[in-house]
Amino acid sequence: MIRQIQNLGNRLLTIGIDKDVPAGEERYIRFTNVEAILTMAGVALYMVYSFYKGYFLLGALQGIDAALALLVLYLNYHHFHKAARVVFMYLLNSIILIDACFIGHSSGIHEFFYISYTIPFLLFSVRDYKYIVSGVLLAVFGFMAYPHLYPYYTAYNADVATQLNIHSINSCVIFVLFGMAVYMLAYYNFKTEIQLADSNTKLGDSNSKLEEQATELKRSNEDLEQFAYIISHDLKAPVRNISSFMNLLGKQFNESSPKGTKEFVEMSKQSADRLTKQIDDMLSYCRIDRNLPPAGPVDLNQMVKTIRIELNEKIQEKNAEIIVERELPVLADMHSSMMHHVFQNLIANAIKFNTRERAEVRINYTDENGVLTFSFADNGIGIAPAFKDKLFQMFKRLHTADQFEGTGIGLAVCKKIVNFYKGEIWFESEPEKGTTFFFTLPKHEAKAATHIGPHTELNQAA
């Protein structure tokens, strides 16, 4: 029987606490449950007493208070933890003010404001200082408002003897609540000290194990990339042969050839060519940060001009326009091939994934707080929010090869290059309205150099 009572009490105190709750939040949830349960039990007892004495209006108000205390537990149960604490804070001060007015001044219920102003410090962490301040102000307001309000409710007050009895009970309750608050603070401080001591003891062992795991992970990644490089390199020759043989076979067909055979051969050649492109992209991915030539200045304006020439056929096909919003910087200590890949891929994608009569790509950058942030904005088809965390994964394609060509590796390579320079890459998009890709380069890595001459010709339409 005792064990069952203990289990029930533990379940009530841990309402809303599960594996998904951060460890630092557990104490605040538990204390909210404790206070809500005590409030509900105390108000329920006062409600019974009020009905027994014939104070039916007061009993009805106390019934509402008990239901609101139950609401706090309900909110905690459904993981609305902060809302539960706010509701309890307002509920507690409302109960004190209403009961103090209706029961009478001699009951001393208004003395509970001495406790209620400390409650916010127990319900919220220092990070939530706004809630703490508002809770304290609420208690102070109730304490100051009470002397001006209670004279209007003397007609509803209990008799003096009843008020004095309630005052005696309240004194004991205040003592118990203060004791519980001190106990809970001491308990969690003790628990934190024990955890800190255990953490310090295990830290030495963890550091050595962490170093071993980091070394092993680095070695495994290097082996995996080397393996992928070797496999990709060895696959190129046979795939290229298949494509060549299919091309020769296709040239031998004439009108007397079996129906559909030429189409099958052409489809096979296209598949082989697509596989060749995937292998080339995989090799590019594996080669990043390997055997790099010496870094040097990279004129991004000249690079965009070169990319315009390389993509001229696609630009003409899409009636595209590449607009450089402002002169781009010249970067020092960078690898031109890697920056070229990022710029070319982002520009090519902006042109490719565009179904408008006139495709636009707007290139810009900002220089703030030691970080260069580049943007590539288009007026294309856009990207659904569901793909926000998947777009930079290897082989991740949002469309079929029939809709838009590609291997799904380009953005993964861009991400690896940007990460290599300790930058970040992301995008913002709205379907059917366009997409803007951003990537950053820390200036201590990129070292933007002095601009070299005007480049206004880059803004000309294709």
C-alpha positions in Angstrom: 0.0 0.0 0.0 2.8 2.4 1.0 4.7 1.5 -2.3 1.6 2.2 -4.3 1.1 5.6 -2.6 4.8 6.4 -3.3 4.5 5.4 -7.0 1.3 7.6 -7.3 3.1 10.6 -5.7 6.1 10.1 -8.0 3.9 10.0 -11.1 2.1 13.2 -10.0 5.3 15.0 -9.3 6.9 14.0 -12.7 3.9 14.9 -14.9 5.3 16.2 -18.2 8.9 14.9 -17.5 10.2 12.4 -20.0 13.3 11.7 -22.0 12.7 14.6 -24.4 12.8 17.2 -21.6 16.2 18.9 -21.1 17.8 18.1 -17.8 17.9 21.7 -16.8 14.1 22.0 -17.2 13.2 19.1 -15.0 13.5 20.9 -11.7 11.1 23.7 -12.8 8.5 21.3 -14.1 8.7 19.2 -10.9 8.3 22.3 -8.7 5.4 23.6 -10.8 3.7 20.2 -10.2 4.3 20.3 -6.5 2.9 23.8 -6.1 -0.1 23.1 -8.4 -0.9 19.9 -6.4 -0.6 21.7 -3.0 -2.7 24.6 -4.3 -5.4 22.3 -5.7 -5.5 20.3 -2.4 -5.5 23.4 -0.2 -8.2 25.2 -2.2 -10.3 22.0 -2.4 -10.2 21.8 1.5 -11.2 25.5 1.8 -14.0 24.9 -0.7 -15.5 22.1 1.4 -15.1 24.2 4.5 -16.8 27.2 2.8 -19.8 25.1 1.7 -20.0 23.6 5.1 -20.1 27.1 6.7 -22.6 28.3 4.1 -20.3 30.6 2.1 -21.5 29.3 -1.2 -20.1 32.1 -3.4 -16.7 31.7 -1.9 -16.9 28.0 -2.3 -17.8 28.4 -6.0 -14.8 30.7 -6.5 -12.6 28.2 -4.8 -13.9 25.4 -7.1 -12.8 27.5 -10.1 -9.4 28.0 -8.5 -9.0 24.2 -8.0 -10.0 23.6 -11.7 -7.3 26.1 -12.8 -4.7 24.4 -10.7 -5.7 21.1 -12.4 -5.2 23.0 -15.7 -1.6 23.7 -14.8 -1.0 19.9 -14.5 -2.8 19.3 -17.8 -0.5 21.8 -19.5 2.6 20.2 -18.1 1.3 16.8 -19.2 1.1 18.0 -22.8 4.5 19.7 -22.6 3.3 23.3 -22.5 5.7 23.7 -19.6 6.3 27.5 -19.8 2.6 28.1 -20.3 1.9 26.0 -17.2 4.3 28.1 -15.1 2.8 31.4 -16.3 -0.8 30.2 -15.6 0.2 29.1 -12.1 1.9 32.4 -11.4 -1.2 34.3 -12.3 -3.5 31.8 -10.7 -1.7 31.8 -7.4 -1.8 35.6 -7.0 -5.5 35.7 -8.1 -6.4 33.1 -5.5 -4.6 35.0 -2.8 -6.3 38.3 -3.7 -9.8 36.9 -4.1 -9.7 34.7 -1.0 -8.2 37.5 1.1 -11.0 39.9 0.0 -13.9 37.4 0.5 -12.8 35.6 3.7 -11.6 38.7 5.6 -8.5 40.6 6.7 -8.2 38.8 10.0 -7.6 35.5 8.1 -4.2 36.7 7.1 -4.5 35.2 3.6 -2.9 38.3 2.1 0.3 37.3 3.9 0.7 34.6 1.2 1.9 37.4 -1.1 5.2 37.2 1.0 5.6 33.8 -0.6 4.2 34.4 -4.1 6.8 37.0 -5.0 9.5 34.3 -4.5 7.7 31.7 -6.6 8.9 33.1 -10.0 12.5 32.5 -8.9 11.7 28.9 -8.4 9.6 28.4 -11.6 11.9 30.1 -14.1 15.7 30.1 -14.9 17.6 33.3 -15.0 17.4 33.2 -18.8 13.6 33.8 -18.4 14.2 37.0 -16.4 11.2 38.7 -18.1 8.8 36.1 -16.5 10.6 36.5 -13.1 10.2 40.3 -13.2 6.6 40.1 -14.3 5.8 37.5 -11.5 7.4 39.7 -8.8 5.5 42.8 -10.1 2.3 40.8 -10.1 2.8 39.8 -6.4 3.7 43.4 -5.4 0.7 44.7 -7.2 -1.6 42.3 -5.5 -0.2 43.1 -2.1 -0.5 46.9 -2.7 -4.0 46.6 -4.2 -5.4 44.4 -1.4 -5.8 47.2 1.3 -7.8 49.3 -1.2 -10.1 46.4 -2.3 -11.0 44.3 0.8 -13.2 47.0 2.4 -15.7 46.5 -0.5 -16.1 42.8 0.4 -16.7 42.9 4.1 -20.3 41.9 3.5 -19.1 38.6 2.2 -16.5 38.0 5.0 -16.5 35.0 7.3 -17.1 35.5 11.0 -14.1 36.7 13.0 -13.6 33.3 14.8 -13.5 31.5 11.4 -11.0 34.0 10.1 -8.7 33.5 13.1 -8.9 29.7 12.7 -8.0 30.1 9.0 -5.1 32.4 10.0 -3.7 29.7 12.3 -3.9 27.2 9.5 -2.3 29.6 7.0 0.7 30.2 9.3 1.4 26.5 9.2 1.0 26.3 5.5 3.3 29.2 4.9 5.9 27.6 7.1 5.6 24.3 5.1 5.8 26.0 1.7 8.9 27.9 2.7 10.4 24.7 4.0 9.6 22.8 0.8 11.1 25.6 -1.4 14.3 25.6 0.6 14.5 21.8 0.5 14.0 21.7 -3.3 16.6 24.3 -3.9 19.1 22.5 -1.6 18.2 19.1 -3.2 18.9 20.3 -6.8 22.0 22.1 -5.8 23.3 18.9 -4.1 22.3 16.9 -7.2 24.2 19.4 -9.4 27.3 19.2 -7.3 27.2 15.3 -7.5 26.8 15.4 -11.2 29.7 17.9 -11.6 32.0 15.8 -9.5 31.1 12.7 -11.5 31.7 14.6 -14.8 35.1 15.8 -13.6 36.1 12.3 -12.7 35.0 10.9 -16.0 36.4 13.8 -18.0 40.0 12.5 -18.0 38.9 9.1 -19.4 36.5 10.7 -21.9 39.2 13.1 -23.3 41.5 10.2 -24.1 38.7 8.2 -25.7 37.5 11.2 -27.6 40.9 11.8 -29.0 41.1 8.1 -30.1 37.7 8.3 -31.7 38.6 11.5 -33.5 41.8 10.0 -34.9 39.9 6.9 -36.0 37.1 8.9 -37.6 39.6 11.0 -39.5 41.4 7.9 -40.7 38.1 6.2 -41.7 37.0 9.3 -43.6 40.3 9.5 -45.5 40.1 5.8 -46.3 36.5 6.2 -47.5 37.3 9.1 -49.7 40.3 7.3 -51.1 38.2 4.3 -51.8 35.5 6.4 -53.5 38.3 8.0 -55.6 39.8 4.7 -56.7 36.4 3.2 -57.5 35.3 6.3 -59.5 38.5 6.5 -61.4 38.5 2.8 -62.3 34.8 3.0 -63.5 35.5 5.8 -65.9 37.3 3.8 -68.5 34.6 1.0 -69.0 31.7 3.4 -68.9 33.4 5.6 -71.5 33.9 2.5 -73.6 30.3 1.5 -73.3 29.3 5.0 -74.4 31.6 4.9 -77.4 30.4 1.4 -78.5 26.8 2.6 -78.2 27.6 5.6 -80.3 29.3 3.4 -83.0 26.4 1.0 -82.9 23.9 3.8 -83.3 25.6 4.9 -86.5 25.1 1.5 -88.1 21.3 1.6 -88.0 19.3 2.3 -91.1 15.7 2.0 -92.2 15.9 -1.8 -92.4 17.0 -2.1 -88.7 14.5 -3.6 -86.3 11.9 -1.2 -85.1 12.7 0.5 -81.8 16.3 -0.8 -81.6 17.9 2.5 -82.4 15.9 4.2 -79.7 17.0 1.6 -77.2 20.6 2.1 -78.2 20.2 5.9 -77.9 18.7 5.5 -74.4 21.6 3.2 -73.4 24.1 5.8 -74.6 22.3 8.6 -72.7 22.4 6.4 -69.5 26.1 5.8 -70.0 26.8 9.5 -70.5 24.8 10.3 -67.4 26.8 7.7 -65.4 30.1 9.3 -66.8 28.9 12.7 -65.5 28.1 11.2 -62.1 31.5 9.6 -61.9 33.2 12.9 -62.8 31.2 14.7 -60.1 32.1 12.0 -57.5 35.8 12.5 -58.4 35.4 16.2 -58.0 33.8 15.7 -54.6 36.7 13.4 -53.5 39.4 15.7 -54.8 38.3 18.7 -52.7 41.1 19.6 -50.3 43.5 17.1 -51.9 46.6 17.9 -53.9 45.6 21.6 -54.1 47.9 24.0 -55.9 49.2 27.0 -54.0 46.5 29.5 -53.1 46.5 33.0 -54.7 44.4 36.0 -55.6 41.0 35.2 -57.2 39.3 38.0 -59.1 35.6 37.1 -58.8 34.6 39.6 -61.4 36.9 38.0 -64.0 35.6 34.6 -62.8 32.0 35.6 -63.5 33.0 36.8 -67.0 34.6 33.4 -67.7 31.6 31.6 -66.4 29.4 33.7 -68.7 31.4 32.4 -71.7 31.3 28.8 -70.5 27.5 28.9 -70.0 26.8 31.0 -73.1 24.8 28.3 -74.8 22.5 27.8 -71.8 22.3 31.6 -71.3 21.1 32.0 -74.9 18.7 29.1 -74.6 17.0 30.5 -71.5 17.3 34.1 -72.6 19.1 34.6 -69.3 20.6 37.7 -67.7 23.4 37.6 -65.1 23.4 40.8 -63.1 26.2 41.7 -60.7 24.6 44.1 -58.2 28.0 45.6 -57.1 31.6 45.0 -58.0 32.8 41.8 -56.4 35.9 41.6 -54.3 39.3 40.1 -55.3 40.0 37.3 -52.8 43.5 36.6 -51.6 44.9 33.1 -50.6 42.1 31.2 -52.3 42.0 28.3 -54.9 40.4 29.6 -58.1 39.3 26.1 -59.2 37.2 25.6 -56.0 35.7 29.1 -56.1 35.0 28.7 -59.8 33.0 25.5 -59.1 30.9 27.1 -56.5 30.1 30.2 -58.6 29.5 28.2 -61.8 27.2 25.7 -60.1 25.1 28.3 -58.4 24.8 30.4 -61.5 24.1 27.3 -63.7 21.4 26.0 -61.4 19.7 29.4 -61.3 19.5 29.4 -65.1 18.6 25.7 -65.4 15.8 25.6 -62.9 13.9 28.4 -64.5 10.8 28.3 -66.7 10.2 32.0 -67.2 10.6 33.7 -70.6 13.6 35.7 -69.2 15.7 34.1 -66.5 17.6 36.3 -64.1 20.5 35.7 -61.8 21.4 38.5 -59.4 24.8 38.2 -57.7 25.7 40.4 -54.7 27.7 40.3 -51.5 28.0 42.0 -48.1 31.0 42.5 -45.9 30.0 42.6 -42.2 31.7 41.7 -39.0 34.6 40.0 -40.7 32.4 37.8 -42.9 31.8 38.0 -46.6 28.3 36.8 -47.5 27.6 36.1 -51.2 24.0 35.8 -52.6 22.7 34.3 -55.9 19.1 35.3 -56.4 17.0 34.0 -59.3 13.4 34.2 -60.5 13.1 30.5 -61.1 10.8 27.7 -60.0 11.7 27.8 -56.3 12.3 25.0 -53.8 9.7 23.6 -51.4 10.5 24.0 -47.6 10.3 20.2 -47.2 13.7 19.9 -49.0 15.5 22.5 -46.8 17.6 19.9 -45.0 18.1 17.5 -48.0 19.2 19.7 -50.9 22.9 19.5 -50.1 23.1 15.7 -49.7 24.9 13.6 -52.3 22.7 12.5 -55.3 19.7 14.4 -53.9 17.5 15.4 -56.8 14.2 17.2 -56.6 13.2 16.5 -60.2 13.6 13.6 -62.7 16.3 13.6 -65.3 13.6 14.2 -68.0 12.5 17.4 -66.3 16.0 18.9 -65.5 19.4 17.2 -66.3 22.0 16.8 -63.6 23.4 14.3 -61.1 22.5 15.7 -57.8 26.1 16.1 -56.6 26.8 19.8 -57.5 25.4 21.4 -54.4 27.1 18.7 -52.2 30.4 19.7 -53.7 29.6 23.4 -53.2 28.8 22.7 -49.5 32.1 20.7 -49.0 34.1 23.5 -50.6 32.5 26.2 -48.5 32.9 24.1 -45.4 36.6 23.7 -46.3 37.0 27.4 -46.1 35.1 27.4 -42.7 32.0 29.0 -44.3 28.3 28.1 -44.4 25.9 27.7 -47.3 22.1 27.8 -47.3 19.1 29.0 -49.3 15.8 30.9 -48.9 13.1 30.1 -51.4 9.4 30.4 -52.2 7.9 28.0 -54.8 7.2 29.6 -58.2 8.8 32.9 -57.0 12.5 32.1 -57.0 15.4 31.1 -54.8 18.4 32.8 -53.2 21.5 30.8 -52.3 23.9 32.3 -49.7 27.4 31.3 -48.7 29.9 32.9 -46.4 33.6 33.1 -46.3 35.3 34.3 -43.1 37.7 37.2 -44.0 40.5 35.6 -42.1 40.2 32.7 -44.5 39.2 34.5 -47.7 41.2 37.8 -47.1 39.3 40.1 -49.5 41.9 42.1 -51.5 41.7 45.5 -53.1 39.4 45.8 -56.1 41.1 45.7 -59.5 39.4 48.2 -61.8 35.8 48.5 -62.9 33.7 45.5 -64.1 30.5 47.2 -65.1 30.3 45.2 -68.3 29.2 42.2 -66.2 25.8 43.8 -65.8 25.0 43.6 -69.4 22.3 41.2 -70.5 23.2 38.0 -72.2 
